[in-house]
Amino acid sequence: MSMKRCIAVLGVLLATATISAADQRYVLQYDSPGNDNLLVERKEKTKSLGYIQTALPMGNGRLGAMFSGGIDQEHLLINEITLWMNAKRGLDEVAQSGTRKGAFRHLELVRQAYREGKYGTKRGSMESLSTKFLSSTQPLGNYAPFADLLIFTGHDPASVSNYRRSLDSRTGLGSVSYRIGEGRFTREYFCSHPNDVVVVRYTAERAKLNLTIQATTKHHATLLKAESDRIVLTGEVSMVQDSVEFMQVVQVNAVDGELISRPDGSILVRDASDVQIILTGYSDYLPVYPSFKGRDYQADCERTITAAGTLGFDSLRKAHVDDISALMKRCRLELDFRPSGLTTDKLVADGGSVELENLYFNYARYLQLSCSRNAPVPSNLQGLWNADLKPPWNCDYHNDINVQMNYWMVETANLPGSFKPFVEWTKVLAESGSHTARETYGIEKGWCIGVNGNVYGFSAPNEHGRRMQQSAHWIAQHLFEHYAFSRDEAYLEEIYPILKGAAEFFVEFLAPWKDGTLVVYPTWSPENVYLPKQHGKLNKQTYGASWDQQLVLNLFTDCIEASTILDRDEAFRKTLQNMIPKLCPQKIGQHGQLQEWPEDWDRPTDKHRHISHLIALHPGRDISPLTTKELAQAALVTMKHRGDESTGWSSGWKTCFWARLHNGDKAHQIYRFLTAKRAYPNLFDFHPPFQIDGNFGGAAGVCEMLLQSHLRSVDAHAQTIEEAALVAYEIDPKSPNCFVPVVQDESVAQAPYILQLLPALPSAWPSGRVRGLRARGGFEVDITWKDGQLVAATIRSKQGGDFRLHWEGTLSDTINLPKGQSFSLPEEARLRSTQVGNPG
């Protein structure tokens, strides 16, 4: 080989290596197709992997797809976020909520069983009475698959070489390429948010494409026809009341070659080198309570497919890439590591690495964009992607952590636009939940919801009395958090009635217990059991569970701040301020643990995956090693009791807990377990068949390791963060193991947030950089570190306002940053900071 040729080859290799290094942070890549087997395996210890664990996902928040990359057959799973089955819609306003009319007449009977300590599940127990008199009998239904698109190539897998399948999270582009003899075949896939379509392109070099394209559905197909270049599929989804109608349209464009439409509804492509496929679909769902129907889905299909077809592939692709890349560039994690060159499935099987951890975070942001944008409902247990008519846990909305965890990272990881579906869904819940509040609990003001939800406004307590749980306080927490990050008063005006309604419910629902404090009951501590030896492993009904009490304080405090900012409801504000000191305190138990219940029932051997009584540590803000040290120490004891290994979503939460406890190495240990032991080959969270909340919880934990902003400075003159920060709980002087809630002064509404830089940086990430993390108060933050030390940081103001910085034992003075301006470390900080002792 000539020297010139050697230099050219070396240049190509170096360029490839450079691209590969960058790709390893953002691109999922494989050297084989996914498994087309749709069988859902639900056994925890199974080693078999099917389509949902190996195909690669795409989505625009409403419309979703997965591609397997099969050689002889490509299977595109299509989902539409509103498509549910086996439920009811179109009932009267009360019935649509799922609540039992007049159930409140039996509430006192249920509460009496509580007061008499009738535990367990036997006749006359708290649970049996709750089930009999309060629980809903209405079917919840389940999220359903939409349709499938099958593309047959006639290619023999045994004859293929150089196979590659990938998904680039930076652009949202999927691809497949391989060779058969002299021929090279490529595919490109994307799901466009700007144009609301799924797009696939097949190309061939030195060969021809002969394809069969077929649309199918698991539901009753009312029409399947192929005419000219289109396949039209209409269907009907089975409901207990009022079947759902939907339509999918597929348009095929063969740049060359021949199209043949067949009587069976398929299209043949003959002797083409470039084939472009555009797909869209809608249901008749509208988020209008209580009918939940009315969309002209057929007209929308026609409008969308015609507009997309007019634009053509290149324009659709450019609009899609511009859209996704702009949002993905807002926040980027770049940890330093040496690229392995391994495919993603082998990277997971390799047992954990910084490379995988970096990829997992950036991919989680892509998943968030893909399954939550501007749809009328939020992402569910599987995000957007489901192939099963009977998915585990209904693929529904679990309001005792899962739907909330789906949205933990939208604020910190700079995807606030993805929160809109959560807000719109909550508006429906508040309307529905007002009927549940009145009919189930006899409360005329406000709203409430139970454990499970669907897209049809189900807000009632679930069918089992042990699940008599309130969730509006947790839902409302996220509504206010969205404001804390944006400082958008127009948004606060929009959600204030919902926030106030949640608080109004608890004002009436809280009841005095034997010690005179106000507690929530009936309730449970999701989804744990107490005194199992005495009352059985289903003994879950309780009163005054710590998580409820923590969330009520959080809700009342947020509502007070919102009403202060908006200058309204002064009398209601005073009502909340008067009730806060009466709430049941948080308690430290006999083992030094934070009690899960008001009685000291905790067991050190309890390894339950839910640790709901640490909700004030995360995603709440009221327990911190800097402000409530005794409670933080008790939380640490609880974390040690619960252990490290758990489900994917629980591991994501534990990552956040340890980060908030400022133990970066422990947070990293759990995050590595999540990414290496609780991830499928396509990086979906391992919770058979999968749950997407683990992906989002883990990414939220990464943000917490690198930046925290939940503490506020209430003393501008304090020189340490412990002295400066707001305190939510104080020791009860009469009982040193009890911590009573603190009523915050209304001036807190103007208190600046404290931005903590690298509060839990793990030693496994000695060097790296992160761009575009969001902080409360309306700020974006870039951080660079090396050898475990902060090198530089830039804070950009999106709204204008005050903040304080805390890093490496340094607390800055209050810094005012006008909208659009930035502040940099270390140069400017030297002029404005005071060196203090390290609080760690």
NUVOTI-440462 format. One line per 8 residues: number of its first residue (from 1); their letters; for each residue z, x negated, y of C-alpha. Coordinates in steps of 0.001 Angstrom, whole numbers. Each point is the difference from the previous one (the first is absolute). Example, Ala and Ser with C-alpha at 12.3 -4.5 7.8 and 13.67 -1.06 7.14 Angstrom:
2
1) as) 7800:-12300:-4500 | -660:-1370:3440 $
This chain:
840
1) msmkrcia) 0:0:0 | -898:-1341:3450 | 2688:-833:2554 | -1296:2757:2274 | 258:2513:-2860 | 3545:-1200:-834 | 1104:454:3617 | -1499:3492:52 $
9) vlgvllat) 1741:1011:-3243 | 3287:-1484:1243 | -350:1996:3207 | -467:3214:-1963 | 3022:-775:-2166 | 2159:-761:3010 | -1127:3188:1733 | 765:1980:-3150 $
17) atisaadq) 3441:-1592:-264 | 736:861:3634 | -1044:3607:-491 | 2036:175:-3187 | 3128:-1213:1792 | -320:2772:2550 | -991:2550:-2607 | 3138:-554:-2051 $
25) ryvlqyds) 2037:1674:2751 | -2151:3113:256 | -2402:429:-2922 | 700:1444:-3423 | -2452:-1587:-2417 | -731:258:-3709 | -2400:-1403:-2576 | -193:3188:-2068 $
33) pgndnllv) -309:3773:581 | 2931:2372:112 | 870:2184:-2965 | -1766:3370:68 | 2600:1562:-2293 | 1633:2805:1978 | 2863:513:-2460 | 3228:-70:1980 $
41) erkektks) 2618:-2032:-1838 | 3507:1005:1031 | 2157:-2199:-2191 | 1848:-2559:2082 | -601:-2863:-2438 | -3668:619:-690 | -2367:-2922:304 | -3172:2124:-37 $
49) lgyiqtal) -1772:283:3327 | -2383:2750:977 | -2297:871:2855 | 2690:749:2572 | 1624:-3418:-527 | -3206:-2063:60 | -2564:1780:2200 | -21:-852:3708 $
57) pmgngrlg) 892:2563:2691 | -1740:1051:3192 | 808:2768:2436 | -207:1321:3537 | 3323:1859:-37 | -1537:3293:-1113 | -2722:-937:-2447 | 695:-2613:-2662 $
65) amfsggid) -1886:-1805:-2727 | 561:-2646:-2649 | -2676:-2108:-1658 | 291:-1633:-3400 | -3002:-2291:266 | -1177:914:-3482 | -3225:-1647:-1077 | -1661:2756:-2025 $
73) qehlline) 1867:2776:1815 | 1603:59:3423 | 2762:2543:292 | 903:1062:3518 | 3181:2079:120 | -52:2268:3064 | 3133:1463:1586 | 593:2278:2977 $
81) itlwmnak) 3545:-65:1397 | 409:3784:446 | -1119:1044:-3491 | 2964:1491:-1902 | 223:2344:-2959 | 2488:2202:-1893 | 1784:1152:3157 | -5:3016:2327 $
89) rgldevaq) -1399:486:3464 | -606:2958:2252 | 3364:1661:-631 | 2056:1530:2780 | 1751:-2453:2304 | 3336:45:-1824 | -1366:-45:-3547 | -2411:-2867:760 $
97) sgtrkgaf) 2973:-2291:671 | 1081:491:-3607 | 3491:1138:961 | 1858:2824:-1713 | 359:2877:2424 | 3647:762:639 | 1266:-2998:-1954 | 2427:-794:2822 $
105) rhlelvrq) 2206:2900:-1151 | 1038:-2186:-2936 | 504:-3236:1930 | 3738:460:343 | 289:600:-3751 | -1731:-3317:-639 | 2162:-1779:2553 | 3137:1437:-1560 $
113) ayregkyg) -956:-1676:-3285 | -193:-3250:1951 | 3404:438:1516 | 1447:778:-3419 | -1555:-3148:-1486 | -2172:1752:-2578 | -2126:-3009:-894 | -2609:-413:-2733 $
121) tkrgsmes) -2649:2492:-1062 | 1939:2625:-1939 | 142:3650:936 | 1815:507:3287 | -559:-3618:1089 | -1358:-1046:3372 | -3394:-725:-1531 | -312:3124:-2128 $
129) lstkflss) 886:2236:2946 | -2344:-1879:2325 | -2816:355:-2517 | 696:3683:-568 | 390:1082:3608 | -1559:-2560:2360 | -2774:-1908:-1758 | -3647:991:333 $
137) tqplgnya) -1931:1498:-2892 | -3366:-484:1688 | -2422:-2491:-1608 | -475:-3171:2010 | -3393:-829:-1491 | -1506:-3461:-10 | -2522:-2230:1725 | -3346:176:-1807 $
145) pfadllif) -3043:-2229:-500 | -3095:1107:1907 | -3105:-1130:-1877 | -1691:-2974:-1640 | -3307:-1727:588 | -1493:-1788:-2992 | -2832:-2491:398 | -1668:-1205:-3182 $
153) tghdpasv) -2021:-3229:155 | -1142:-515:-3603 | 1206:-3607:219 | 1462:-1664:-3066 | 3416:-1552:840 | -607:-2678:-2631 | -3008:-1301:1917 | 1825:-448:3327 $
161) snyrrsld) 1001:-3327:1568 | 1705:-1048:3245 | 1804:3307:380 | 2115:437:3131 | 1831:3051:1366 | 1906:-75:3272 | 1606:1992:2786 | 389:-1564:3433 $
169) srtglgsv) 2950:1533:1868 | -1270:-1459:3299 | -3127:2149:-73 | 721:2678:-2587 | -3138:-1049:-1881 | -95:6:-3783 | -2637:-1912:-1918 | -1321:-714:-3476 $
177) syrigegr) -2560:-2603:-979 | -1348:-1360:-3273 | -3102:-1453:-1621 | -2093:1125:-2927 | -2521:-2678:-808 | -1916:-785:3199 | 1100:3234:1645 | 2895:213:2472 $
185) ftreyfcs) 1718:3331:542 | 2383:765:2841 | 1962:3009:1190 | 1894:730:3165 | 2555:2794:519 | 1955:1367:2936 | 1706:3168:1184 | -719:624:3670 $
193) hpndvvvv) 2537:1477:2380 | -2413:237:2968 | -2547:1972:-2032 | 2258:1563:-2685 | -2103:-1060:-3001 | 85:-2221:-3076 | -2973:-2360:-88 | -1371:-2043:-2915 $
201) rytaerak) -2996:-2282:-41 | -1703:-1480:-3097 | -2496:-2834:416 | -1985:-2116:-2435 | -1811:-3316:375 | -2680:-1006:-2504 | 730:3232:-1834 | -170:3766:382 $
209) lnltiqat) 2661:2713:72 | -241:2978:-2337 | 3026:2178:659 | 1343:3379:-1012 | 2337:1512:2578 | 2246:2831:-1067 | 2817:1968:1701 | 2820:1590:-2002 $
217) tkhhatll) 3362:1656:579 | 3020:880:-2151 | 195:3372:1733 | -2141:3083:-495 | -3434:-827:1422 | -1551:3048:1652 | -3215:-1859:812 | -1561:-3295:-1032 $
225) kaesdriv) -3578:-615:1030 | -2334:-2843:930 | -2758:633:2494 | -2219:-2722:1426 | 2393:-2775:1040 | 3295:1955:-176 | 2574:1006:-2594 | 2139:2957:1030 $
233) ltgevsmv) 3218:793:-1876 | 2235:2936:892 | 3192:838:-1826 | 3093:2101:-191 | 3496:-1390:-532 | 2465:2079:-1952 | 2988:1284:1979 | 2783:2424:-843 $
241) qdsvefmq) -1199:1922:3036 | -3229:-399:1992 | -2273:-2543:-1659 | -1219:-2958:2080 | -3728:-484:502 | -1685:-3338:633 | -3376:-1690:241 | -1352:-3504:-576 $
249) vvqvnavd) -3462:-1097:1124 | -1716:-3205:-1126 | -3119:-1270:1716 | -2150:-2669:-1664 | -2483:-2185:1829 | -2278:-2267:-2019 | -1579:-2372:2493 | -2715:-536:-2581 $
257) gelisrpd) -489:1471:-3460 | 105:3641:-1030 | 2642:2759:100 | -19:2731:-2652 | 2396:2951:241 | 878:1537:-3351 | 1066:3514:-1065 | 3408:-1284:-1173 $
265) gsilvrda) 866:-942:3614 | -592:-3750:-309 | -2472:-2232:1817 | -2080:-2746:-1633 | -1077:-3085:1946 | -2966:-1867:-1413 | -1193:-3547:745 | 1867:-511:3265 $
273) sdvqiilt) 1419:-3158:1527 | 2204:1643:2647 | 1921:3259:-560 | 2444:1448:2524 | 2418:2800:-827 | 2006:2004:2554 | 2716:2427:-1083 | 2343:2378:1767 $
281) gysdylpv) 2150:2970:-939 | 2483:2494:1437 | 2296:2786:-1150 | 653:3292:1780 | 3518:-1176:983 | 1284:224:3554 | 3591:-862:989 | 684:3519:1297 $
289) ypsfkgrd) 3221:1583:-1238 | 137:2137:-2149 | -3704:478:-961 | -968:-3688:-278 | -3692:797:-145 | -2972:651:2243 | -1954:-3248:173 | -3742:535:-181 $
297) yqadcert) -302:-2721:-2620 | -3633:691:-805 | -1101:-304:3627 | 2089:-3146:387 | -1646:-1542:-3053 | -3451:749:1365 | 826:-1273:3477 | 1602:-3213:-1255 $
305) itaagtlg) -2609:-932:-2607 | -2893:722:2372 | 1496:-2091:2789 | 758:-2885:-2340 | -3448:123:-1560 | -1588:-117:3437 | 1987:-3111:935 | -969:-1937:-3118 $
313) fdslrkah) 1829:-2622:-2029 | 72:-2842:2513 | 1443:2119:2807 | 2560:1589:-2317 | 1052:-3410:-1271 | 348:-1484:3477 | 2057:2926:1293 | 2274:-233:-3036 $
321) vddisalm) 510:-3762:221 | 635:142:3743 | 2559:2739:-544 | 1957:-1644:-2834 | -175:-3569:1239 | 1306:938:3445 | 3070:1616:-1552 | 540:-2707:-2616 $
329) krcrleld) -162:-2715:2673 | 2921:1535:1876 | 2464:-1543:-2433 | -628:-2998:-2254 | 2346:-1950:-2258 | -1060:-3577:-696 | 2463:-1844:-2203 | -784:-3598:-818 $
337) frpsgltt) -966:-609:-3629 | -2565:-1829:-2073 | -2564:2522:-1311 | -34:230:-3767 | -3509:1372:-388 | 1332:2512:-2532 | -1338:3516:-193 | 2501:2627:1117 $
345) dklvadgg) 879:1221:-3503 | 702:-3567:-1086 | 1966:-610:3182 | 2287:2915:-932 | 280:-1200:-3594 | 847:-3510:1212 | 3549:1095:808 | 186:30:3781 $
353) svelenly) -1079:-2196:2893 | -107:-184:3780 | -3729:616:-275 | 574:3322:-1767 | 2752:975:2438 | -2319:-578:2950 | -2813:1985:-1618 | 2355:2862:-921 $
361) fnyarylq) 1145:455:3609 | -3474:33:1526 | -1242:2296:-2768 | 2873:2415:688 | -1240:358:3565 | -3468:778:-1351 | 1454:2622:-2349 | 1881:1565:2902 $
369) lscsrnap) -3203:299:2016 | -1840:1386:-2997 | 2400:2820:-878 | 1356:1094:3385 | -2014:372:3189 | -597:3389:1604 | 203:2347:-2987 | 2168:3119:314 $
377) vpsnlqgl) 2423:-1179:-2708 | 1618:-3382:-743 | -545:-2331:-2922 | 1723:1122:-3189 | 1659:-1755:-2945 | -3323:-1621:-930 | -1227:-319:3535 | -3414:1628:-279 $
385) wnadlkpp) -1158:-911:-3496 | 593:2175:-3064 | -2124:631:-3089 | 2385:2299:-1879 | 206:3800:-25 | 3667:-380:-943 | 1161:-3097:1870 | 3563:-1303:-421 $
393) wncdyhnd) 2475:1523:2466 | -2867:2267:1126 | -1301:-2835:2183 | 1898:1940:2652 | 2149:-671:3047 | 3453:-1161:-1052 | 2171:308:3088 | 2887:-2074:-1329 $
401) invqmnyw) -1715:-3305:801 | -3574:-128:-1221 | -1969:1686:2775 | 2218:-1751:2550 | -567:-3413:-1595 | -3740:618:210 | 405:-277:3781 | 2552:-2799:436 $
409) mvetanlp) -2629:-2634:721 | -2244:1975:2355 | 2143:-963:2983 | 896:-3614:-732 | -3368:-932:-1544 | -1879:1425:2994 | -1694:3082:-1424 | 1648:2721:2106 $
417) gsfkpfve) -3097:2192:-151 | 641:481:-3697 | 3170:1935:856 | -1843:3032:1379 | -334:1840:-3360 | 3769:-290:-484 | 565:1622:3400 | -2457:2838:-636 $
425) wtkvlaes) 1513:712:-3423 | 3496:40:1502 | -1069:2662:2507 | -916:2239:-2927 | 3272:-850:-1770 | 2015:906:3082 | -1683:3410:140 | 442:608:-3716 $
433) gshtaret) 3470:-1542:-42 | 1264:2446:2604 | -400:2737:-2624 | 1812:-2098:-2602 | 2833:-664:2451 | 412:3704:654 | -543:1464:-3476 | 1654:-2694:-2121 $
441) ygiekgwc) 2841:-1043:2285 | 364:2810:2531 | -719:-2274:2970 | -2028:1588:2793 | -822:-3145:1976 | -1856:-3081:-1145 | -1707:-934:-3246 | 678:-1752:-3284 $
449) igvngnvy) -1868:-1179:-3092 | 877:-875:-3565 | -955:-2804:-2365 | -3656:764:-674 | -2915:1039:2149 | -3661:879:-272 | -2894:660:2384 | 854:3712:171 $
457) gfsapneh) 3242:-229:1923 | 2423:90:-2933 | 3413:-689:1560 | 2477:1720:-2329 | 2606:-1624:-2247 | -1571:-976:-3312 | 498:1799:-3286 | 3020:-2035:-1132 $
465) grrmqqsa) 3301:465:1794 | 735:-3692:-318 | -2848:-542:2443 | 1647:1998:2770 | -845:-2585:2586 | -735:86:3709 | -2800:-2255:1247 | -778:1058:3562 $
473) hwiaqhlf) 2345:-2665:1365 | -1941:-2751:-1781 | -3381:1418:1005 | 1193:252:3615 | 1163:-3608:-34 | -3594:-1147:-364 | -1189:2273:2771 | 2342:-1669:2462 $
481) ehyafsrd) -734:-3487:-1333 | -3641:543:904 | 1135:598:3571 | 2299:-3040:-36 | -2981:-2234:-740 | -2436:1638:2413 | 2230:1294:2838 | -2597:2733:417 $
489) eayleeiy) 1764:2864:1816 | -2905:2382:-556 | 519:-462:-3734 | 3760:463:420 | -680:3313:1757 | -2171:1004:-2949 | 2562:-697:-2709 | 3193:820:1876 $
497) pilkgaae) 96:3658:-1154 | -230:-1210:-3619 | 2718:-2592:569 | 2224:2551:1703 | -637:2565:-2732 | 1146:-2423:-2675 | 3187:-649:1960 | 570:3716:664 $
505) ffveflap) -30:648:-3721 | 2704:-2573:-702 | 2144:1197:2895 | 365:3276:-1913 | -253:-1361:-3552 | 2726:-2657:221 | 3289:1379:-1277 | 3587:-1303:65 $
513) wkdgtlvv) 1282:-1555:-3204 | 3587:-206:-1223 | 780:-2895:2339 | -1433:1903:2980 | -3101:-2187:421 | -3460:1523:111 | -2174:-527:-3066 | -3379:1069:-1371 $
521) yptwspen) 163:2222:-3089 | -1473:1024:-2326 | -1755:-3352:-367 | -408:-3028:-2254 | -460:-3734:349 | -3587:-497:-1144 | -364:-165:-2921 | 3254:-1378:-1309 $
529) vylpkqhg) 2810:1300:-2181 | 3781:-381:312 | 2797:358:-2556 | -2523:134:-2875 | 2643:-476:-2703 | 1920:3006:1250 | -2829:2343:962 | -3242:-1291:-1537 $
537) klnkqtyg) -2965:-2015:1205 | -1398:2918:2034 | 3120:367:2131 | -1659:-511:3379 | 1119:2823:2262 | 2415:-1234:2636 | 1223:318:3573 | -35:-2372:2939 $
545) aswdqqlv) -2228:-2587:-1704 | 0:-3146:2117 | -3753:26:528 | 135:3539:1442 | 2803:-904:2360 | -1790:-3152:1172 | -3217:1891:639 | 1732:2791:1888 $
553) lnlftdci) 1520:-2587:2351 | -3442:-1589:386 | -1562:3406:715 | 2625:1088:2526 | -204:-3348:1815 | -3810:153:144 | 66:3581:1230 | 2504:-919:2727 $
561) eastildr) -2214:-2867:1140 | -3162:2120:-65 | 1604:2781:2034 | 1302:-2599:2473 | -3435:-1557:447 | -1660:3393:384 | 2856:1279:2192 | 647:3273:-1822 $
569) deafrktl) 2493:1824:-2227 | 3108:-1529:1542 | 2263:2596:-1623 | -1473:-657:-3444 | 363:-3733:593 | 3722:522:647 | 294:2045:-3190 | -1371:-2907:-2013 $
577) qnmipklc) 2231:-2508:1782 | 3042:2128:-810 | -940:274:-3681 | -676:-3684:-686 | 3684:-1093:-170 | 697:2838:-2439 | -2545:-1223:-2570 | 1381:-1314:-3288 $
585) pqkigqhg) 448:-3774:403 | -1622:-2734:-2040 | 2431:-1500:-2503 | 526:-3263:-1847 | 1133:546:-3580 | 2245:-1672:-2528 | -2626:-2555:-1027 | -769:-964:3591 $
593) qlqewped) -3183:2079:-138 | -1383:2458:2507 | 846:3328:-1591 | -2915:2165:-1044 | 2177:3105:126 | 3073:936:2049 | 2052:-463:-3174 | 245:-3463:-1540 $
601) wdrptdkh) -2258:740:-2977 | -2256:-3099:86 | -380:-2051:-3166 | -733:-3759:179 | -2175:436:-3132 | -2212:2586:1733 | -3559:-1379:220 | -1636:3125:1402 $
609) rhishlia) -3294:-613:1818 | 977:2210:2965 | 2429:-1614:2415 | -93:2814:2505 | 3425:-679:1464 | -1364:-3178:1589 | -2479:1964:2078 | 1893:-951:3170 $
617) lhpgrdis) -854:-3616:-854 | -3702:808:-428 | -2025:1863:1147 | 2916:964:2229 | 1544:-2380:2530 | 3735:769:-44 | 1218:-2576:-2558 | -595:-3648:825 $
625) plttkela) 1697:-3316:-805 | 41:-558:3771 | 1596:3261:1135 | 1861:1581:-2938 | 979:-3044:-2059 | 2413:1792:-2331 | -2581:2659:-880 | -2682:-2653:-432 $
633) qaalvtmk) 2267:-1912:-2378 | 625:3207:-1936 | -3754:591:-150 | -368:-3526:-1396 | 2457:848:-2783 | -2010:3138:-787 | -3221:-2012:-151 | 1549:-2429:-2469 $
641) hrgdestg) 1189:2903:-2163 | -3444:1597:-101 | -1751:-3196:-1064 | -3452:-1349:690 | -2495:1488:-2442 | -1196:3534:515 | -3039:2185:597 | -2662:-1024:2491 $
649) wssgwktc) 1141:2231:2848 | 3635:-909:-577 | -926:-3684:103 | -1759:609:3300 | 3153:1608:1394 | 2195:-2820:-1311 | -2283:-2481:1744 | 699:1836:3255 $
657) fwarlhng) 3747:158:-692 | 313:-3722:-618 | -2088:-768:3076 | 2311:2167:2136 | 2934:-1902:-1524 | -1739:-3182:1255 | -357:-1468:-3489 | -3612:-1102:22 $
665) dkahqiyr) 47:-1739:-3367 | 1385:3060:-1744 | -2487:2256:1791 | -2763:-2324:-1129 | 1262:-25:-3578 | -293:3791:-152 | -3372:-35:1761 | -1323:-2545:-2501 $
673) fltakray) 1230:2198:-2851 | -1816:2940:1588 | -3286:-1844:440 | -39:-1751:-3381 | 1867:2370:-2334 | -575:3383:1613 | -3682:-292:839 | -3030:1039:-2014 $
681) pnlfdfhp) -3200:-2092:18 | -1256:1983:3015 | 3413:-599:1659 | 981:3663:-161 | 3751:332:-373 | 1144:118:-3632 | 1712:3363:-591 | -2149:1522:-2724 $
689) pfqidgnf) -2678:911:709 | 822:-1278:3480 | 1787:885:3233 | -1222:-1323:3297 | 3361:0:1783 | 876:-3355:-1569 | -3022:-1583:1661 | 1092:1292:3385 $
697) ggaagvce) 3709:-692:-503 | -718:-3607:-965 | -2192:-541:3048 | 2705:1522:2196 | 2428:-2519:-1486 | -2276:-2878:1005 | 24:1282:3581 | 3808:183:-68 $
705) mllqshlr) 228:-3611:-1185 | -2043:-1183:2967 | 1029:2330:2824 | 2767:2546:575 | 448:2144:3087 | 2405:2797:-971 | 3036:-1314:1933 | 446:797:3704 $
713) svdahaqt) 1735:-1856:2782 | 2602:2134:1777 | 1611:-2933:1825 | -2446:-1998:2104 | 2630:-2628:736 | 977:-713:-3618 | -994:-3422:-1234 | 38:734:-3735 $
721) ieeaalva) -1879:2648:-1897 | 3252:1256:-1550 | 1436:658:3457 | -3219:1411:1417 | -1105:2382:-2741 | 790:3686:-266 | 2537:932:-2685 | -376:3239:-1974 $
729) yeidpksp) 3197:-35:-2117 | 3555:-1107:809 | 3020:-500:-2251 | 2281:3000:-155 | 3389:-1377:1209 | 1753:2417:-2366 | -2019:-1102:-3041 | -1437:-3551:-17 $
737) ncfvpvvq) -2494:807:-2770 | -1506:2872:1990 | -2608:-435:2735 | -522:2843:2431 | -3250:723:1880 | -141:-1033:3643 | -1332:2285:2731 | -2493:-1990:2037 $
745) desvaqap) -54:119:3770 | -3127:1657:1358 | -897:-3274:1727 | -1042:-1265:-3447 | -3326:1706:642 | -781:-2847:2407 | 1505:-2810:-2099 | -2545:-2697:-899 $
753) yilqllpa) -731:-843:-3601 | 854:-3441:-1371 | -2964:-1711:-1654 | 1248:-2244:-2803 | -2541:-2684:-934 | -56:-1197:-3624 | 3322:1672:-861 | -493:-426:-3768 $
761) lpsawpsg) -2646:-2691:-458 | -34:-1052:-3671 | -67:-3670:-932 | -3054:739:-2193 | -1994:567:3206 | 757:-3205:1936 | -3089:238:2195 | -2240:2795:1148 $
769) rvrglrar) -884:2381:2751 | -118:3729:553 | -1975:1796:2677 | 533:3428:1454 | 3303:1230:-1399 | 1356:2909:2019 | 3513:192:1436 | 1924:2960:1349 $
777) ggfevdit) -279:379:3714 | -3793:-196:44 | -625:-3673:-797 | -2280:-2037:-2259 | 1149:-3361:-1329 | -1757:-3114:-1315 | 2129:-2624:-1770 | -797:-3492:-1286 $
785) wkdgqlva) 2446:-2081:-2028 | -21:-3362:-1764 | 2476:-1621:-2371 | 2131:3106:246 | 317:-205:3801 | -1447:2140:2753 | -2859:-1835:1736 | -1352:2651:2355 $
793) atirskqg) 110:3702:727 | -1856:2300:2350 | 1232:3442:1011 | -2544:2396:1521 | 1052:3126:1856 | -1985:3129:-831 | 1995:2377:2196 | 2046:-2169:2332 $
801) gdfrlhwe) 3760:-352:-335 | 3035:-2141:-758 | 1021:-1899:-3130 | 2195:-2867:-1141 | -928:-2694:-2509 | 2142:-1405:-2788 | -1063:-3039:-2015 | 1734:-2943:-1643 $
809) gtlsdtin) 3341:922:1558 | -1465:584:3448 | 320:3258:1918 | -2161:230:3092 | 833:1784:3194 | -1671:3350:532 | -3704:-537:559 | -2143:2473:1897 $
817) lpkgqsfs) -3640:-17:-1014 | -2478:2209:1895 | -2643:1843:-1972 | -2818:-2266:-1139 | 1887:-3248:567 | 1309:-2476:-2566 | 2939:-2327:-442 | -132:-3233:-2010 $
825) lpeearlr) 2471:-2190:-1824 | 1134:-2685:309 | -1122:-800:3560 | 1073:3092:1904 | 3053:601:-2155 | 1627:-3260:1061 | 303:1404:3482 | 1549:3293:-1063 $
833) stqvgnpg) 2260:-593:-3030 | 3543:-1003:-777 | 809:-2122:-3052 | 2764:1451:-2153 | 1440:-600:-3445 | -2007:1144:-2999 | 1402:3375:-1160 | -1407:-367:-3500 $
